[in-house]
Amino acid sequence: MTPSKARRLVTAALSVDETLAHVDRSLTEFDAVLVEFRSLLVDFAAVLEQFGETVARVDGTVDRVGVITTEMGEVVDEMGAVAQTFSPAIALNDQFRRQLDRLRSLAGSGESDTTPEQ
């Protein structure tokens, strides 16, 4: 073996050794990155679970608001029916008060305390 061939073999061996050391360092760093990434994924999974629970609570609240809105609509409808039912009686009461005011006016008393109270 010639000295130049031996030199090239030594240089190639050193180069391979440096390359292997570099690959070893890179793999070690990559392992650390994977461990950190796994930790982040675990944290992210916990956040997603909490988010899912929050969404479920919001869904429940929306459902309850829908039920309350429906019930309030029913109450408003009933109140409208009550007002409609009593409106003839209220109109009749107002008519009686006006007639009573006219009678007092004709009688000369001048009193008019029959204004409906609200």
Secondary structure, 3 states (H helix, E strand, C coil): CCHHHHHHHHHHHHHHHHHHHHHHHHHHHHHHHHHHHHHHHHHHHHHHHHHHHHHHHHHHHHHHHHHHHHHHHHHHHHHHHHHHHHHHHHHHHHHHHHHHHHHHHHHCCCCCCCCCCC
